[in-house]
Amino acid sequence: FHIPIVVWMVFSFFSDIHIEIFEAAGLDGCTKVQQMVKIAIPLARTGIISAGLLVAVFIWNEFFLGFNLTGNPTATLPVYMSRFREQQGMFVAQLSASSTIAVLPAIILGWMSQKALVKGLTGGAVKG
């Protein structure tokens, strides 16, 4: 479900790389694979990281797919959290604790890669 977003984001970062860089690398003797590994990927690294983080958060928060397509033994954490209710109401304490546990990995991942995420999301916004 997230492939179109990733392709669009990564394509925009790769299209911002000037063709003259690849031509100069070709004149210096780089093959196409070396141009990709040594030039294109390092220049688009922030875009690749941003797209990866965005998809990781999307997948982590996926609820409906897990709710409708999986059984009890393979259900995801958000599906189990939706079951913290009974006829009289909800188990607020358990729901709060499980919500905190469910959000922690996304917060830690975002915090650890904050610099690359901000740089990647704002990198294509300004033309220079």
Stockholm file with secondary structure:
# STOCKHOLM 1.0

chainA/1-128         FHIPIVVWMVFSFFSDIHIEIFEAAGLDGCTKVQQMVKIAIPLARTGIISAGLLVAVFIWNEFFLGFNLTGNPTATLPVYMSRFREQQGMFVAQLSASSTIAVLPAIILGWMSQKALVKGLTGGAVKG
#=GR chainA/1-128 SS CCHHHHHHHHHHHHHTSCHHHHHHHHHTTCCHHHHIIIIIHHHTHHHHHHHHHHHHHHHHTCCHHHHHHCCSTTCCHHHHHHTCBCSSCBCHHHHHHHHHHHHHHHHHHHHHTHHHHHHHHHHTTSCC
#=GC SS_cons         CCHHHHHHHHHHHHHTSCHHHHHHHHHTTCCHHHHIIIIIHHHTHHHHHHHHHHHHHHHHTCCHHHHHHCCSTTCCHHHHHHTCBCSSCBCHHHHHHHHHHHHHHHHHHHHHTHHHHHHHHHHTTSCC
//
